[in-house]
Amino acid sequence: MGRERRVSAGNQQLPTTAKRADAQRNEKALLDAAASVFVTDGVDAPVRRIAAAAGVGMGTIYRHFPTRADLVVAVFRHQVDACAEAGPTLLATTPSPFTALGRWVDLFADFLATKHGLAATMRNDAEAFATLHALFVDRLVPVLDDLLTAARNAGEITADCTAYQLLRAIGDICAGAEMVDAQYDPRLTIRLLLDGCR
């Protein structure tokens, strides 16, 4: 009898676990879609556009993120996590540490488009933005430091700049890139910066 209860209890947990996994997948798909839409259309993009990109109903977005600020902050955290996780993966799967560095910087530049939009969105909540900025620095500086160290050890770069300094330089290059300026390509400037580190 007790054995049946354990089996029964185990069976009751499976749907909950499956549901939790589905919810996590839905949330990740939502955040990926929102990040992509934010990069192309800005953080004020209509929620219906994000829902369409994620392949979900608008109600699903509002269930996960009741306000736009909730969604923007979640996208910010999601992208910080993705950038942080990408560094070791790129180093492990890319033959050249310098190539891994370049690919990581491309991901970081995409993220910065959302970050600048977030700054404008959260202008009235300085404390919350400061917390997110601290998360950004704490998670991403060590990742970039590992990429720089690997490229130095491989003899691919010689520049003696810190990860934080390079992170700030790339941020400055991307600042304002969301404004329409056909003559300015931040990625080209970033490539020149990285080539200058060789």
C-alpha positions in Angstrom: 0.0 0.0 0.0 2.8 2.4 1.0 4.6 1.4 -2.2 1.6 2.3 -4.3 1.4 5.7 -2.6 5.1 6.4 -3.4 4.5 5.4 -7.0 1.3 7.5 -7.1 3.2 10.4 -5.5 5.9 10.0 -8.0 3.4 10.0 -10.9 1.8 13.2 -9.5 5.2 14.9 -9.6 5.9 14.1 -13.2 3.3 16.4 -14.7 4.5 19.2 -12.3 8.1 18.7 -13.4 7.1 18.6 -17.1 5.0 21.7 -16.6 7.9 23.5 -15.0 10.2 22.5 -17.9 7.6 23.7 -20.4 7.2 27.0 -18.5 11.0 27.4 -18.5 11.2 26.7 -22.3 8.4 29.1 -22.9 10.0 31.8 -20.9 13.4 31.3 -22.6 11.7 31.4 -26.0 9.9 34.6 -25.0 13.1 36.3 -23.7 15.0 35.3 -26.8 12.2 36.7 -29.0 12.0 39.9 -26.9 15.7 40.4 -27.1 15.7 40.1 -30.8 12.8 42.5 -31.2 14.4 45.0 -28.8 17.6 45.0 -30.9 15.7 45.7 -34.1 12.8 47.8 -32.9 13.8 49.1 -29.4 12.4 48.4 -26.0 9.1 50.2 -26.8 8.2 47.6 -29.5 4.6 46.5 -29.3 4.0 43.4 -27.1 2.1 41.8 -30.0 5.3 41.8 -32.1 7.2 40.1 -29.3 4.4 37.5 -28.9 4.4 36.8 -32.6 8.2 36.4 -32.7 7.9 34.0 -29.7 5.0 32.1 -31.2 2.8 32.7 -28.1 -0.3 34.7 -27.2 0.0 38.1 -25.6 -1.6 36.6 -22.4 1.4 34.4 -22.0 3.7 37.4 -22.0 1.6 39.2 -19.4 1.4 36.1 -17.2 5.2 35.9 -17.1 5.9 39.7 -17.1 3.0 41.9 -15.9 4.7 45.1 -16.9 7.1 46.2 -19.7 9.7 47.0 -17.1 9.5 43.4 -15.8 10.0 42.2 -19.4 12.9 44.5 -20.1 14.7 43.6 -16.8 14.2 39.9 -17.5 15.6 40.3 -21.0 18.6 42.2 -19.6 19.4 39.4 -17.1 18.8 36.7 -19.7 21.3 38.4 -22.1 23.9 38.8 -19.3 23.6 35.1 -18.6 23.8 34.2 -22.3 26.9 36.4 -22.7 28.5 34.9 -19.6 27.8 31.3 -20.7 29.0 32.0 -24.3 32.6 32.8 -23.4 33.7 29.4 -22.1 31.8 27.7 -24.9 33.4 29.8 -27.6 36.9 29.2 -26.1 36.2 25.4 -26.1 34.8 25.2 -29.6 36.8 27.8 -31.6 40.4 26.9 -32.7 41.7 30.5 -32.2 41.2 32.4 -28.9 41.2 35.7 -30.9 38.4 34.4 -33.1 36.5 33.3 -29.9 37.1 36.8 -28.6 35.7 38.4 -31.7 32.6 36.2 -31.8 32.0 37.0 -28.1 32.3 40.7 -28.7 29.7 40.4 -31.5 27.3 38.8 -29.0 28.1 41.5 -26.5 27.5 44.3 -29.0 24.1 42.8 -29.8 23.4 42.9 -26.0 24.5 46.5 -25.7 21.7 47.6 -28.0 19.2 46.3 -25.5 21.2 47.7 -22.6 21.1 51.2 -23.9 17.4 51.0 -24.4 17.1 49.7 -20.8 19.0 52.7 -19.5 16.4 55.0 -21.1 13.5 52.9 -19.8 14.8 52.7 -16.2 16.0 56.4 -15.9 13.5 56.9 -13.1 14.6 53.8 -11.1 18.3 54.5 -10.5 18.6 51.9 -7.7 17.3 49.1 -9.9 19.5 50.1 -12.8 22.6 50.3 -10.5 21.8 46.7 -9.4 21.6 45.5 -13.0 24.8 47.3 -13.9 26.6 45.7 -11.1 25.3 42.3 -12.3 26.5 43.2 -15.8 30.0 44.0 -14.6 30.3 41.1 -12.1 29.3 38.5 -14.7 30.9 39.8 -17.9 34.3 41.2 -16.8 35.6 37.8 -15.7 34.4 36.2 -19.0 36.2 38.8 -21.1 39.3 38.5 -18.9 39.4 34.8 -19.7 39.1 35.4 -23.4 41.8 38.1 -23.3 44.1 35.8 -21.3 43.7 32.9 -23.7 44.4 35.2 -26.7 47.5 36.6 -24.9 48.7 33.1 -24.0 48.3 32.1 -27.7 50.4 35.1 -28.8 47.4 36.5 -30.7 47.2 39.8 -28.8 49.8 41.9 -27.1 47.8 44.9 -25.9 48.0 45.4 -22.2 44.4 46.5 -21.5 42.2 45.2 -18.8 38.9 43.4 -19.5 37.0 46.2 -17.8 38.7 48.8 -19.9 37.9 46.9 -23.1 34.3 46.4 -22.0 33.9 50.1 -21.4 35.5 51.0 -24.8 33.1 48.7 -26.7 30.3 50.2 -24.7 31.3 53.7 -25.7 31.6 52.6 -29.4 28.0 51.2 -29.3 26.5 54.1 -27.3 24.0 55.9 -29.5 24.2 53.2 -32.2 20.4 52.8 -32.0 20.1 56.2 -33.6 19.9 56.1 -37.4 23.2 57.0 -38.9 24.0 55.3 -42.2 27.6 56.4 -42.1 28.4 54.8 -38.7 28.9 51.1 -38.2 29.8 50.3 -34.6 30.9 46.7 -35.6 33.5 48.1 -38.0 34.9 50.3 -35.2 34.9 47.4 -32.8 36.8 45.3 -35.3 39.4 48.1 -35.7 39.7 48.2 -31.9 40.3 44.4 -31.7 42.7 44.4 -34.6 44.6 47.2 -32.7 45.0 44.7 -29.8 47.0 42.3 -32.0 
